[in-house]
Amino acid sequence: MINPKQRAYLKGLAHDMEPLLLIGKGGISENTLKQLDDLLKKRELIKVKILNNNLDDKNEIVETILDNLNAEFVQIIGSKFVVYRESKEKKIELPK
């Protein structure tokens, strides 16, 4: 579990990031979860965009991803959200 100071630090890192994955009308599939898992292993911090043609509730999409990938919620702004999961290599050094 990340604390508020760590969450703020991750928000700062994610600010200039481009979304690495787009979720369209197909919603969350096994393939989408696999791609997100691979991205989290490589980068630890990722930004995802939910396209306008997706009619699912964005909060449910985020919850599904967090539950299935054991990731931490960082932030959601509009149709974009950021998640974090520490990898074995620990690429991002979080403040205490």
DSSP file (Angstrom, degrees, kcal/mol; ACC not computed):
  #  RESIDUE AA STRUCTURE BP1 BP2  ACC     N-H-->O    O-->H-N    N-H-->O    O-->H-N    TCO  KAPPA ALPHA  PHI   PSI    X-CA   Y-CA   Z-CA
    1    1 A M              0   0    0      0, 0.0     2,-0.3     0, 0.0    71,-0.0   0.000 360.0 360.0 360.0 128.0    0.0    0.0    0.0
    2    2 A I        -     0   0    0     71,-0.1    71,-0.1     1,-0.1     0, 0.0  -0.646 360.0-132.2 -89.7 147.3    1.4    3.4   -1.0
    3    3 A N     >  -     0   0    0     -2,-0.3     4,-2.5     1,-0.1     3,-0.2  -0.417  31.0 -96.9 -91.2 170.9    1.1    6.3    1.3
    4    4 A P  H  > S+     0   0    0      0, 0.0     4,-2.3     0, 0.0     5,-0.2   0.845 123.5  53.3 -58.1 -36.3   -0.1    9.9    0.3
    5    5 A K  H  > S+     0   0    0      2,-0.2     4,-1.9     1,-0.2     5,-0.1   0.918 111.5  45.5 -65.2 -42.7    3.5   11.2   -0.1
    6    6 A Q  H  > S+     0   0    0      2,-0.2     4,-2.5    -3,-0.2    -1,-0.2   0.889 111.1  53.4 -66.5 -39.7    4.3    8.3   -2.4
    7    7 A R  H  X S+     0   0    0     -4,-2.5     4,-2.3     1,-0.2    -2,-0.2   0.913 108.7  49.4 -61.4 -43.2    1.1    8.8   -4.4
    8    8 A A  H  X S+     0   0    0     -4,-2.3     4,-1.9     2,-0.2    -1,-0.2   0.897 110.3  51.0 -62.6 -40.7    1.9   12.5   -4.9
    9    9 A Y  H  X S+     0   0    0     -4,-1.9     4,-1.8     1,-0.2    -2,-0.2   0.919 111.0  48.1 -62.2 -44.7    5.4   11.5   -6.1
   10   10 A L  H  X S+     0   0    0     -4,-2.5     4,-2.2     1,-0.2    -2,-0.2   0.863 107.5  55.9 -66.4 -36.4    3.9    9.0   -8.6
   11   11 A K  H  X S+     0   0    0     -4,-2.3     4,-1.1     1,-0.2    -1,-0.2   0.909 107.0  50.7 -60.3 -41.4    1.4   11.6   -9.8
   12   12 A G  H  < S+     0   0    0     -4,-1.9     4,-0.4     1,-0.2     3,-0.3   0.893 110.7  47.9 -63.1 -40.9    4.3   13.9  -10.6
   13   13 A L  H  < S+     0   0    0     -4,-1.8     3,-0.4     1,-0.2    -1,-0.2   0.867 113.7  47.7 -66.2 -36.0    6.1   11.2  -12.5
   14   14 A A  H >< S+     0   0    0     -4,-2.2     3,-1.3     1,-0.2    -1,-0.2   0.633  87.1  90.5 -81.6 -14.0    2.9   10.4  -14.5
   15   15 A H  T 3< S+     0   0    0     -4,-1.1    -1,-0.2    -3,-0.3    -2,-0.1   0.884  95.6  32.9 -52.7 -48.6    2.1   14.0  -15.4
   16   16 A D  T 3  S+     0   0    0     -4,-0.4    -1,-0.3    -3,-0.4    -2,-0.1   0.399  94.8 115.9 -91.8   2.6    4.0   14.1  -18.7
   17   17 A M    <   -     0   0    0     -3,-1.3    29,-0.0    -4,-0.1    -3,-0.0  -0.419  60.4-134.7 -73.1 146.1    3.4   10.5  -19.6
   18   18 A E        -     0   0    0     -2,-0.1    29,-0.4     1,-0.1     2,-0.1  -0.734  38.4 -90.8 -90.7 149.0    1.4    9.5  -22.7
   19   19 A P        -     0   0    0      0, 0.0    29,-0.2     0, 0.0     3,-0.1  -0.402  33.4-162.9 -60.3 133.2   -1.2    6.7  -22.3
   20   20 A L  S    S+     0   0    0     27,-2.8     2,-0.4     1,-0.2    28,-0.2   0.606  73.1  33.5 -93.2 -14.7    0.4    3.4  -23.0
   21   21 A L  E     -a   48   0A   0     26,-0.9    28,-2.4     2,-0.0     2,-0.4  -0.999  66.0-152.5-144.5 139.4   -2.8    1.5  -23.5
   22   22 A L  E     -a   49   0A   0     -2,-0.4     2,-0.6    26,-0.2    28,-0.2  -0.936   7.7-153.4-111.8 133.8   -6.2    2.5  -24.9
   23   23 A I  E     +a   50   0A   0     26,-2.8    28,-2.8    -2,-0.4    31,-0.2  -0.934  24.7 174.8-108.8 115.7   -9.4    0.8  -23.7
   24   24 A G    >   -     0   0    0     -2,-0.6     3,-1.8     3,-0.3    31,-0.1   0.021  52.5 -55.0-102.3-153.0  -12.1    0.9  -26.4
   25   25 A K  T 3  S+     0   0    0      1,-0.3    30,-0.2    29,-0.1    -2,-0.0   0.679 124.7  69.4 -67.0 -17.2  -15.6   -0.5  -26.8
   26   26 A G  T 3  S-     0   0    0      1,-0.2    -1,-0.3    28,-0.1     2,-0.1   0.700  89.5-162.1 -71.9 -18.8  -14.3   -4.0  -26.3
   27   27 A G    <   -     0   0    0     -3,-1.8     2,-0.7    29,-0.0    -3,-0.3  -0.356  45.8 -12.7  73.7-152.0  -13.7   -3.2  -22.6
   28   28 A I  S    S+     0   0    0     -5,-0.1     2,-0.2     4,-0.1    -5,-0.0  -0.781  71.9 169.3 -91.7 117.0  -11.4   -5.3  -20.4
   29   29 A S     >  -     0   0    0     -2,-0.7     4,-2.3     1,-0.1     5,-0.2  -0.676  51.2-100.0-115.8 173.8  -10.4   -8.6  -22.0
   30   30 A E  H  > S+     0   0    0     -2,-0.2     4,-2.2     1,-0.2     5,-0.1   0.882 125.6  52.9 -60.4 -38.0   -7.9  -11.3  -21.0
   31   31 A N  H  > S+     0   0    0      2,-0.2     4,-2.4     1,-0.2    -1,-0.2   0.898 107.3  51.0 -65.4 -40.6   -5.6   -9.9  -23.7
   32   32 A T  H  > S+     0   0    0      1,-0.2     4,-2.5     2,-0.2    -2,-0.2   0.925 110.8  48.4 -61.5 -45.1   -5.9   -6.3  -22.2
   33   33 A L  H  X S+     0   0    0     -4,-2.3     4,-2.4     1,-0.2    -1,-0.2   0.882 110.6  51.6 -63.0 -38.5   -5.1   -7.6  -18.8
   34   34 A K  H  X S+     0   0    0     -4,-2.2     4,-2.3     2,-0.2    -2,-0.2   0.914 110.4  48.3 -64.1 -43.2   -2.0   -9.5  -20.2
   35   35 A Q  H  X S+     0   0    0     -4,-2.4     4,-2.4     2,-0.2    -2,-0.2   0.917 112.5  48.4 -63.6 -43.3   -0.8   -6.3  -21.9
   36   36 A L  H  X S+     0   0    0     -4,-2.5     4,-2.6     2,-0.2    -2,-0.2   0.898 110.1  52.1 -63.1 -40.8   -1.2   -4.3  -18.8
   37   37 A D  H  X S+     0   0    0     -4,-2.4     4,-2.0     2,-0.2    -2,-0.2   0.926 110.7  47.5 -61.3 -45.3    0.6   -6.9  -16.7
   38   38 A D  H  X S+     0   0    0     -4,-2.3     4,-1.8     2,-0.2    -2,-0.2   0.904 112.1  50.0 -62.8 -41.9    3.5   -6.8  -19.2
   39   39 A L  H  X>S+     0   0    0     -4,-2.4     4,-2.9     1,-0.2     5,-0.5   0.909 110.0  50.2 -63.8 -41.8    3.6   -3.0  -19.1
   40   40 A L  H  X5S+     0   0    0     -4,-2.6     4,-1.4     1,-0.2    -1,-0.2   0.870 108.6  52.8 -65.6 -35.9    3.6   -3.0  -15.3
   41   41 A K  H  <5S+     0   0    0     -4,-2.0    48,-0.2    -5,-0.2    -1,-0.2   0.887 117.6  37.9 -63.9 -38.3    6.5   -5.5  -15.2
   42   42 A K  H  <5S+     0   0    0     -4,-1.8    -2,-0.2    -5,-0.1    -1,-0.2   0.859 135.9  14.2 -81.6 -36.9    8.5   -3.3  -17.6
   43   43 A R  H  <5S-     0   0    0     -4,-2.9     2,-1.3    -5,-0.2    -3,-0.2   0.667  73.3-150.4-118.5 -21.5    7.7    0.2  -16.3
   44   44 A E  S  <<S+     0   0    0     -4,-1.4    41,-2.2    -5,-0.5     2,-0.5  -0.125  82.0  61.0  73.2 -38.5    5.9    0.0  -12.9
   45   45 A L  E     + B   0  84A   0     -2,-1.3     2,-0.3    39,-0.2    39,-0.2  -0.976  67.3 170.2-123.6 121.8    3.9    3.1  -13.6
   46   46 A I  E     - B   0  83A   0     37,-2.3    37,-2.1    -2,-0.5     2,-0.4  -0.965  25.2-144.8-135.0 150.9    1.5    3.3  -16.5
   47   47 A K  E     - B   0  82A   0    -29,-0.4   -27,-2.8    -2,-0.3   -26,-0.9  -0.932  19.0-168.2-111.8 136.5   -1.2    5.7  -17.8
   48   48 A V  E     -aB  21  81A   0     33,-2.9    33,-2.5    -2,-0.4     2,-0.4  -0.954   8.0-150.2-126.1 142.5   -4.2    4.2  -19.5
   49   49 A K  E     -aB  22  80A   0    -28,-2.4   -26,-2.8    -2,-0.4     2,-0.6  -0.944   5.9-147.7-115.7 135.4   -6.9    6.0  -21.5
   50   50 A I  E     -a   23   0A   0     29,-3.1   -26,-0.2    -2,-0.4   -28,-0.1  -0.897  26.1-132.8 -98.4 119.9  -10.5    4.9  -21.8
   51   51 A L    >   -     0   0    0    -28,-2.8     3,-1.6    -2,-0.6   -29,-0.0  -0.276  17.1-113.3 -72.9 158.8  -11.9    5.9  -25.2
   52   52 A N  T 3  S+     0   0    0      1,-0.3    -1,-0.1     3,-0.0   -28,-0.1   0.745 112.3  65.5 -63.5 -25.2  -15.3    7.6  -25.6
   53   53 A N  T 3  S+     0   0    0      2,-0.0     2,-0.6     0, 0.0    -1,-0.3   0.497  79.8  96.1 -79.7  -0.8  -16.7    4.6  -27.4
   54   54 A N    <   -     0   0    0     -3,-1.6   -29,-0.1   -31,-0.2     4,-0.1  -0.805  53.2-173.3 -89.2 122.4  -16.4    2.5  -24.2
   55   55 A L        +     0   0    0     -2,-0.6    -1,-0.1   -30,-0.2   -30,-0.1   0.426  47.8 109.9 -97.2  -0.1  -19.8    2.6  -22.4
   56   56 A D  S    S-     0   0    0      1,-0.1     2,-0.3     2,-0.1    -2,-0.1  -0.354  83.5 -93.2 -72.6 156.0  -18.6    0.8  -19.2
   57   57 A D     >  -     0   0    0      1,-0.2     4,-1.9    -2,-0.1     3,-0.3  -0.552  30.2-141.7 -68.8 127.5  -18.2    2.7  -15.9
   58   58 A K  H  > S+     0   0    0     -2,-0.3     4,-2.3     1,-0.2     5,-0.2   0.841  99.8  55.9 -64.8 -32.7  -14.7    4.0  -15.7
   59   59 A N  H  > S+     0   0    0      1,-0.2     4,-2.3     2,-0.2    -1,-0.2   0.869 107.2  49.8 -66.9 -35.0  -14.5    3.3  -11.9
   60   60 A E  H  > S+     0   0    0     -3,-0.3     4,-2.4     2,-0.2    -2,-0.2   0.876 109.2  52.2 -68.2 -37.6  -15.4   -0.3  -12.5
   61   61 A I  H  X S+     0   0    0     -4,-1.9     4,-2.1     2,-0.2    -2,-0.2   0.938 111.1  46.7 -62.2 -46.8  -12.8   -0.6  -15.2
   62   62 A V  H  X S+     0   0    0     -4,-2.3     4,-2.8     1,-0.2    -2,-0.2   0.929 112.5  49.9 -61.8 -46.3  -10.1    0.7  -12.8
   63   63 A E  H  X S+     0   0    0     -4,-2.3     4,-2.6     1,-0.2     5,-0.2   0.896 109.2  52.1 -60.3 -41.3  -11.3   -1.6  -10.0
   64   64 A T  H  X S+     0   0    0     -4,-2.4     4,-2.4     2,-0.2    -1,-0.2   0.920 112.1  45.8 -60.8 -44.3  -11.2   -4.6  -12.4
   65   65 A I  H  X S+     0   0    0     -4,-2.1     4,-2.2     2,-0.2     6,-0.3   0.929 113.6  48.4 -65.4 -45.8   -7.6   -3.8  -13.4
   66   66 A L  H  X>S+     0   0    0     -4,-2.8     5,-1.1     1,-0.2     4,-0.9   0.909 114.7  45.8 -62.4 -42.2   -6.5   -3.2   -9.8
   67   67 A D  H  <5S+     0   0    0     -4,-2.6     3,-0.2    -5,-0.2    -1,-0.2   0.913 116.9  43.0 -67.4 -43.8   -8.0   -6.4   -8.5
   68   68 A N  H  <5S+     0   0    0     -4,-2.4    -1,-0.2    -5,-0.2    -2,-0.2   0.799 123.4  35.0 -75.6 -28.5   -6.7   -8.6  -11.4
   69   69 A L  H  <5S-     0   0    0     -4,-2.2    -1,-0.2    -5,-0.2    -2,-0.2   0.391  98.5-125.5-109.3   2.7   -3.2   -7.2  -11.5
   70   70 A N  T  <5 +     0   0    0     -4,-0.9     2,-0.2    -3,-0.2    -3,-0.2   0.910  59.5 152.0  53.7  45.2   -2.6   -6.5   -7.8
   71   71 A A      < -     0   0    0     -5,-1.1     2,-0.4    -6,-0.3    14,-0.2  -0.570  45.6-115.5-104.6 167.6   -1.7   -2.9   -8.7
   72   72 A E  E     -C   84   0A   0     12,-3.8    12,-2.5    -2,-0.2     2,-0.3  -0.862  24.6-123.8-105.0 136.0   -2.0    0.4   -6.8
   73   73 A F  E     +C   83   0A   0     -2,-0.4    10,-0.2    10,-0.2   -71,-0.1  -0.614  31.7 170.8 -75.9 134.3   -4.3    3.2   -7.8
   74   74 A V  E     -     0   0A   0      8,-2.3     2,-0.3     1,-0.4     9,-0.2   0.774  55.7 -38.6-108.3 -57.3   -2.5    6.5   -8.3
   75   75 A Q  E     -C   82   0A   0      7,-1.2     7,-2.8     2,-0.0     2,-0.4  -0.990  37.5-146.1-165.0 161.8   -5.1    8.9   -9.9
   76   76 A I  E     +C   81   0A   0     -2,-0.3     2,-0.4     5,-0.2     5,-0.2  -0.990  16.4 176.3-136.1 128.8   -7.9    9.3  -12.4
   77   77 A I  E >   -C   80   0A   0      3,-3.0     3,-2.3    -2,-0.4     2,-0.3  -0.958  63.1 -51.0-133.9 113.9   -8.4   12.5  -14.3
   78   78 A G  T 3  S-     0   0    0     -2,-0.4     0, 0.0     1,-0.3     0, 0.0  -0.424 123.5 -16.4  61.7-120.1  -11.2   12.5  -16.9
   79   79 A S  T 3  S+     0   0    0     -2,-0.3   -29,-3.1    -3,-0.1     2,-0.4   0.293 123.6  83.2-100.6   8.8  -10.8    9.5  -19.1
   80   80 A K  E <   +BC  49  77A   0     -3,-2.3    -3,-3.0   -31,-0.2     2,-0.3  -0.900  52.7 179.1-114.9 142.8   -7.2    8.7  -18.1
   81   81 A F  E     -BC  48  76A   0    -33,-2.5   -33,-2.9    -2,-0.4     2,-0.4  -0.970  16.4-142.4-139.9 158.8   -6.0    6.9  -15.1
   82   82 A V  E     -BC  47  75A   0     -7,-2.8    -8,-2.3    -2,-0.3    -7,-1.2  -0.962  15.5-175.8-124.3 134.5   -2.6    5.9  -13.6
   83   83 A V  E     -BC  46  73A   0    -37,-2.1   -37,-2.3    -2,-0.4     2,-0.4  -0.932   6.2-159.1-128.3 155.6   -1.7    2.7  -11.8
   84   84 A Y  E     +BC  45  72A   0    -12,-2.5   -12,-3.8    -2,-0.3     2,-0.3  -0.984  12.4 172.6-134.1 140.9    1.5    1.5  -10.2
   85   85 A R        -     0   0    0    -41,-2.2     2,-0.1    -2,-0.4   -14,-0.1  -0.917  32.8-122.8-148.3 125.2    2.9   -1.9   -9.3
   86   86 A E        -     0   0    0     -2,-0.3     2,-0.2     4,-0.1   -42,-0.1  -0.406  28.1-153.1 -66.0 136.2    6.4   -2.4   -7.9
   87   87 A S    >   -     0   0    0     -2,-0.1     3,-0.7     5,-0.1   -46,-0.1  -0.541  30.5-102.6-102.5 174.3    8.5   -4.8  -10.0
   88   88 A K  T 3  S+     0   0    0      1,-0.2    -1,-0.1    -2,-0.2    -2,-0.0   0.831 122.6  52.4 -65.1 -31.6   11.4   -7.0   -8.9
   89   89 A E  T 3  S-     0   0    0    -48,-0.2    -1,-0.2     0, 0.0    -3,-0.0   0.665  97.2-143.0 -79.3 -16.4   13.9   -4.6  -10.4
   90   90 A K    <   +     0   0    0     -3,-0.7    -2,-0.1     1,-0.1    -4,-0.1   0.970  27.4 176.1  49.9  67.4   12.4   -1.6   -8.5
   91   91 A K        +     0   0    0      1,-0.1     2,-0.6     2,-0.0    -1,-0.1   0.812  64.7  57.5 -70.2 -31.7   12.8    0.9  -11.3
   92   92 A I  S    S-     0   0    0     -5,-0.1     2,-0.8     2,-0.0    -1,-0.1  -0.901  75.9-149.6-106.5 123.2   11.1    3.7   -9.3
   93   93 A E        -     0   0    0     -2,-0.6    -2,-0.0     0, 0.0    -3,-0.0  -0.816  18.1-151.9 -92.7 110.0   12.4    4.6   -5.9
   94   94 A L        -     0   0    0     -2,-0.8   -88,-0.1     1,-0.1   -87,-0.0  -0.537  17.3-112.2 -81.9 144.7    9.5    5.8   -3.8
   95   95 A P              0   0    0      0, 0.0   -89,-0.1     0, 0.0    -1,-0.1  -0.360 360.0 360.0 -68.2 158.6   10.0    8.3   -1.0
   96   96 A K              0   0    0    -91,-0.1   -91,-0.1   -90,-0.0   -90,-0.1   0.466 360.0 360.0 -76.0 360.0    9.5    6.9    2.6
